[in-house]
Amino acid sequence: MITLERRSIRFRELLSQLQQNYSESYLSLIGRKISALEAKETTPIFNDTLLDIALSSIQLITTRQGVPFQSVIDRMFEIQDKKGRDYGEDVDGLRNLRRRGQYGVIARMGDKLSRLESLCKPGREAAVTDESVEDTALDLANYCLLLIILREDEAGMYP
């Protein structure tokens, strides 16, 4: 079982990997990759697929806000760390995600994509004003990295 501290370390490692892969488009890639996950395609490229979705989500934010990649990465880490503490995950850093399992996380990712698709339509404004397109994209990117960590933990990588 992975602790919150170890989860944070692995999350940072994955963020570094994202920095190395920074390029490509976003919404169409996100949709294609989530469809592959929903089809339960558990090929060796599963983690790469998740990293591609996270990267596309980050690109959506950097493009819309004109902010540097690094500031988005820093914000992602801060959010996952705070939410982990809010969920009381000090001992089991994935307790909340473990309840619904991998496909529960993928379902949440699909929800985030649906929201992004809706909010990114020209002239569309959010009815829920406390969660912007950028907030939704950050959540989606964080779910991707947390799903990688959950899969690794279930495979026994964090005894």
SEVORO-372953 format. One line per field, with one value per residue: residue number from 1; x, y, z of N, C-alpha, C, CB in turn; residue in three letters. Coordinates in steps of 0.05 Angstrom, whole numbers. Glycine has a CB too. Example, Ala and Ser with C-alpha at 12.3 -4.5 7.8 and 13.67 -1.06 7.14 Angstrom:
2
pos: 1,2
n_x: 264,257
n_y: -114,-45
n_z: 156,142
ca_x: 246,273
ca_y: -90,-21
ca_z: 156,143
c_x: 264,258
c_y: -66,1
c_z: 156,157
cb_x: 226,282
cb_y: -89,-12
cb_z: 181,114
code: ALA,SER
# end
This chain:
159
pos: 1,2,3,4,5,6,7,8,9,10,11,12,13,14,15,16,17,18,19,20,21,22,23,24,25,26,27,28,29,30,31,32,33,34,35,36,37,38,39,40,41,42,43,44,45,46,47,48,49,50,51,52,53,54,55,56,57,58,59,60,61,62,63,64,65,66,67,68,69,70,71,72,73,74,75,76,77,78,79,80,81,82,83,84,85,86,87,88,89,90,91,92,93,94,95,96,97,98,99,100,101,102,103,104,105,106,107,108,109,110,111,112,113,114,115,116,117,118,119,120,121,122,123,124,125,126,127,128,129,130,131,132,133,134,135,136,137,138,139,140,141,142,143,144,145,146,147,148,149,150,151,152,153,154,155,156,157,158,159
n_x: 17,11,38,16,59,96,65,63,117,122,84,109,153,125,105,153,165,124,140,182,156,128,87,41,-31,-97,-158,-182,-145,-148,-201,-198,-160,-185,-229,-202,-186,-236,-253,-225,-173,-118,-62,11,20,-12,1,29,-13,-45,-9,-7,-59,-59,-20,-43,-86,-59,-37,-83,-95,-48,-51,-101,-95,-46,-3,60,84,109,86,35,45,66,20,-13,13,8,-48,-62,-35,-59,-112,-105,-91,-139,-174,-156,-113,-63,-39,-57,-47,-80,-131,-184,-189,-183,-230,-267,-238,-197,-229,-268,-240,-228,-280,-292,-255,-277,-323,-300,-279,-327,-348,-308,-312,-363,-357,-319,-342,-355,-377,-401,-417,-401,-448,-438,-399,-354,-318,-276,-258,-204,-195,-223,-193,-144,-160,-171,-120,-93,-121,-104,-49,-53,-81,-43,-8,-42,-50,3,10,-29,-5,35,80,91,106
n_y: -23,44,103,171,205,176,171,224,232,197,220,269,247,228,277,300,266,280,332,321,302,343,364,365,359,370,362,324,283,270,250,205,174,165,135,89,71,63,20,-18,-31,-58,-54,-56,-2,28,64,102,122,146,186,215,235,267,304,328,353,390,421,444,479,512,535,562,597,619,609,587,520,497,524,503,449,454,472,428,390,414,414,358,343,372,354,300,303,325,283,250,214,197,148,108,126,124,112,135,130,76,53,52,31,20,27,59,106,117,126,174,206,205,234,284,295,300,346,383,380,402,454,477,491,541,604,582,583,567,539,524,561,557,520,520,513,505,486,438,411,407,372,327,315,304,259,222,214,196,149,118,111,83,35,16,8,-31,-72,-86,-54,-20,-40
n_z: 0,-16,12,26,23,-9,-54,-71,-84,-128,-162,-174,-203,-248,-267,-284,-326,-360,-374,-407,-452,-476,-523,-579,-596,-564,-546,-584,-580,-526,-523,-558,-530,-480,-498,-513,-462,-438,-468,-445,-460,-443,-457,-463,-471,-438,-395,-424,-455,-415,-399,-446,-447,-401,-416,-460,-435,-404,-444,-464,-423,-422,-472,-472,-429,-435,-402,-373,-382,-337,-294,-294,-284,-232,-205,-212,-179,-129,-123,-123,-78,-36,-41,-30,23,43,35,74,68,89,108,71,10,-33,-19,-28,-84,-91,-74,-116,-156,-216,-262,-242,-235,-288,-307,-281,-307,-358,-347,-337,-388,-417,-395,-410,-466,-473,-449,-481,-528,-576,-551,-507,-439,-371,-326,-274,-239,-207,-225,-274,-345,-344,-291,-295,-334,-307,-265,-296,-317,-269,-250,-289,-276,-224,-233,-259,-216,-181,-210,-210,-155,-146,-173,-139,-132,-90,-35
ca_x: 0,28,31,12,85,108,48,73,143,117,70,130,167,108,105,178,162,107,156,198,139,110,80,17,-57,-109,-185,-186,-127,-160,-224,-189,-147,-205,-243,-185,-187,-263,-254,-209,-149,-96,-37,34,21,-32,12,34,-39,-52,9,-16,-84,-51,-5,-63,-101,-41,-35,-108,-92,-27,-61,-123,-87,-20,15,81,80,119,66,12,56,68,-7,-22,24,-4,-76,-63,-25,-80,-136,-97,-94,-167,-187,-145,-99,-35,-30,-63,-48,-100,-155,-208,-190,-184,-258,-281,-219,-186,-250,-282,-224,-232,-307,-289,-240,-297,-340,-285,-278,-353,-349,-290,-324,-385,-348,-301,-357,-355,-399,-412,-408,-407,-468,-424,-377,-330,-300,-271,-246,-177,-198,-231,-170,-125,-170,-167,-91,-86,-132,-86,-25,-62,-88,-17,2,-60,-43,29,5,-43,14,53,104,96,100
ca_y: 0,68,125,196,216,162,179,251,229,184,240,287,233,228,304,303,251,297,354,311,295,365,371,352,372,362,350,300,262,262,234,180,158,156,114,65,62,53,-6,-36,-39,-58,-61,-44,27,40,87,123,133,164,209,231,249,288,324,343,370,412,438,459,501,531,549,580,617,631,606,567,492,492,534,483,426,461,473,400,377,427,405,330,341,382,336,276,309,329,257,235,191,195,120,96,149,120,101,144,119,47,45,47,17,32,35,81,130,122,138,203,219,209,257,309,300,310,374,398,382,421,481,487,499,570,618,568,591,547,545,521,580,553,500,529,494,499,469,411,399,400,348,304,309,292,232,205,207,180,122,104,103,63,10,7,-1,-57,-92,-92,-38,-4,-58
ca_z: 0,-20,30,12,17,-32,-77,-79,-98,-154,-177,-184,-224,-272,-278,-298,-351,-377,-383,-429,-474,-480,-551,-590,-593,-538,-542,-599,-569,-500,-529,-569,-510,-461,-511,-510,-434,-433,-481,-428,-474,-423,-470,-450,-474,-421,-381,-444,-461,-393,-400,-469,-439,-382,-431,-476,-416,-397,-468,-465,-404,-430,-496,-465,-409,-441,-379,-378,-376,-310,-274,-294,-270,-203,-195,-211,-156,-106,-120,-115,-51,-19,-42,-16,52,49,36,96,56,97,109,45,-7,-55,-7,-41,-111,-89,-69,-141,-174,-240,-281,-230,-241,-317,-309,-273,-329,-379,-338,-341,-417,-426,-386,-427,-493,-471,-443,-502,-552,-579,-539,-484,-412,-351,-306,-249,-244,-190,-238,-301,-363,-335,-268,-304,-348,-286,-252,-314,-317,-243,-250,-305,-261,-201,-243,-263,-189,-171,-224,-200,-128,-147,-183,-118,-134,-66,-12
c_x: 18,19,27,39,98,92,58,99,139,102,90,147,151,106,130,177,144,122,173,182,122,108,55,-9,-71,-136,-189,-169,-139,-183,-217,-176,-166,-222,-228,-186,-214,-267,-237,-185,-125,-71,-14,36,0,-22,18,8,-48,-34,1,-41,-76,-37,-24,-80,-85,-39,-60,-106,-72,-36,-82,-114,-61,0,37,74,87,99,42,21,57,40,-19,-13,11,-33,-77,-54,-46,-104,-129,-100,-123,-182,-175,-129,-70,-24,-33,-68,-67,-127,-181,-211,-194,-213,-272,-264,-212,-208,-267,-267,-228,-260,-306,-274,-259,-316,-326,-283,-305,-356,-332,-302,-347,-376,-331,-316,-358,-381,-411,-400,-417,-429,-457,-399,-352,-312,-298,-261,-219,-177,-205,-208,-148,-134,-165,-138,-83,-97,-115,-62,-31,-70,-63,-7,-15,-54,-17,26,-9,-25,36,79,111,89,100
c_y: 25,90,151,208,203,168,206,249,217,204,260,273,233,256,310,289,267,320,346,307,318,373,357,367,361,349,325,277,252,243,206,162,148,134,87,54,50,25,-27,-47,-37,-68,-49,-13,42,65,109,137,153,189,227,248,272,311,341,362,394,431,455,483,522,547,569,603,631,630,585,539,486,502,515,458,431,461,445,387,388,416,376,327,350,364,310,279,312,303,239,211,188,167,106,119,146,110,109,132,89,37,37,33,33,43,57,107,137,135,168,218,224,232,284,316,311,339,392,402,402,450,493,495,530,583,605,578,571,557,543,538,575,531,508,507,485,481,440,397,391,374,324,296,295,263,213,196,190,152,106,94,81,36,-1,-5,-28,-79,-98,-76,-22,-21,-44
c_z: 0,0,14,5,-8,-57,-88,-94,-126,-173,-190,-206,-250,-284,-294,-325,-371,-389,-407,-454,-484,-510,-558,-584,-568,-540,-558,-588,-543,-505,-540,-548,-488,-472,-509,-482,-428,-446,-467,-443,-455,-436,-455,-453,-457,-407,-400,-453,-440,-393,-423,-462,-421,-397,-448,-458,-408,-420,-471,-447,-413,-454,-489,-447,-416,-418,-386,-368,-347,-289,-272,-278,-239,-191,-193,-185,-130,-101,-111,-87,-31,-18,-28,14,61,52,58,88,64,97,83,26,-31,-45,-22,-69,-111,-85,-94,-162,-199,-258,-269,-235,-271,-321,-302,-295,-352,-373,-343,-371,-426,-418,-404,-455,-494,-468,-465,-528,-553,-567,-515,-458,-392,-332,-278,-252,-227,-201,-267,-319,-353,-310,-276,-318,-327,-271,-270,-315,-291,-241,-266,-289,-237,-210,-249,-236,-177,-184,-214,-172,-129,-158,-163,-118,-109,-41,15
cb_x: -19,26,54,-4,104,108,19,75,161,100,49,149,173,80,102,202,149,83,174,212,122,119,104,15,-74,-112,-206,-180,-99,-169,-242,-168,-125,-223,-249,-156,-182,-284,-245,-226,-145,-104,-38,60,17,-42,37,47,-61,-49,38,-22,-104,-32,16,-82,-109,-13,-31,-132,-84,-1,-72,-145,-85,-23,0,107,97,146,57,3,84,81,-24,-13,55,-5,-91,-46,1,-89,-144,-69,-77,-180,-184,-166,-100,-33,-44,-88,-21,-88,-157,-208,-165,-166,-273,-292,-231,-169,-266,-284,-194,-230,-327,-273,-217,-313,-347,-256,-271,-375,-341,-262,-334,-404,-333,-279,-386,-353,-420,-407,-419,-382,-492,-417,-387,-339,-311,-250,-244,-162,-219,-255,-158,-122,-200,-177,-74,-96,-161,-77,-10,-85,-105,4,2,-89,-42,49,-11,-68,27,59,102,78,121
cb_y: 0,78,129,216,212,131,180,269,210,159,255,295,204,218,325,292,223,308,365,286,272,389,364,324,367,386,370,305,273,287,247,185,175,180,120,71,86,72,-3,-59,-22,-75,-52,-56,34,20,80,111,111,149,200,213,230,276,311,324,354,401,421,442,490,516,529,565,605,659,597,577,474,505,562,476,419,489,490,384,381,457,408,313,357,410,331,267,334,346,243,227,193,207,105,77,154,100,111,174,127,37,68,73,-9,13,12,77,125,96,123,205,201,183,254,306,274,293,377,385,355,413,481,467,487,578,623,537,620,541,525,490,608,547,471,552,506,525,480,414,419,423,351,312,334,309,232,221,232,193,124,122,128,71,15,30,19,-54,-81,-120,-19,22,-81
cb_z: 25,-48,51,30,41,-27,-69,-55,-81,-151,-160,-161,-215,-265,-255,-282,-346,-361,-361,-420,-467,-464,-570,-580,-617,-522,-549,-629,-565,-484,-550,-592,-497,-451,-540,-519,-415,-444,-510,-416,-500,-399,-500,-461,-503,-400,-365,-468,-464,-366,-403,-493,-425,-361,-449,-491,-391,-389,-493,-457,-376,-436,-516,-452,-382,-451,-354,-364,-394,-306,-281,-322,-280,-199,-214,-235,-154,-109,-147,-134,-47,-27,-71,-23,59,28,10,115,26,125,132,46,-18,-75,22,-43,-126,-65,-56,-153,-181,-255,-289,-199,-235,-333,-291,-246,-339,-383,-308,-329,-432,-412,-357,-429,-502,-448,-417,-508,-551,-609,-559,-487,-405,-334,-310,-242,-239,-162,-234,-301,-392,-328,-248,-323,-368,-265,-245,-342,-321,-220,-262,-330,-252,-186,-269,-276,-171,-176,-255,-199,-112,-165,-209,-118,-157,-66,-11
code: MET,ILE,THR,LEU,GLU,ARG,ARG,SER,ILE,ARG,PHE,ARG,GLU,LEU,LEU,SER,GLN,LEU,GLN,GLN,ASN,TYR,SER,GLU,SER,TYR,LEU,SER,LEU,ILE,GLY,ARG,LYS,ILE,SER,ALA,LEU,GLU,ALA,LYS,GLU,THR,THR,PRO,ILE,PHE,ASN,ASP,THR,LEU,LEU,ASP,ILE,ALA,LEU,SER,SER,ILE,GLN,LEU,ILE,THR,THR,ARG,GLN,GLY,VAL,PRO,PHE,GLN,SER,VAL,ILE,ASP,ARG,MET,PHE,GLU,ILE,GLN,ASP,LYS,LYS,GLY,ARG,ASP,TYR,GLY,GLU,ASP,VAL,ASP,GLY,LEU,ARG,ASN,LEU,ARG,ARG,ARG,GLY,GLN,TYR,GLY,VAL,ILE,ALA,ARG,MET,GLY,ASP,LYS,LEU,SER,ARG,LEU,GLU,SER,LEU,CYS,LYS,PRO,GLY,ARG,GLU,ALA,ALA,VAL,THR,ASP,GLU,SER,VAL,GLU,ASP,THR,ALA,LEU,ASP,LEU,ALA,ASN,TYR,CYS,LEU,LEU,LEU,ILE,ILE,LEU,ARG,GLU,ASP,GLU,ALA,GLY,MET,TYR,PRO
# end
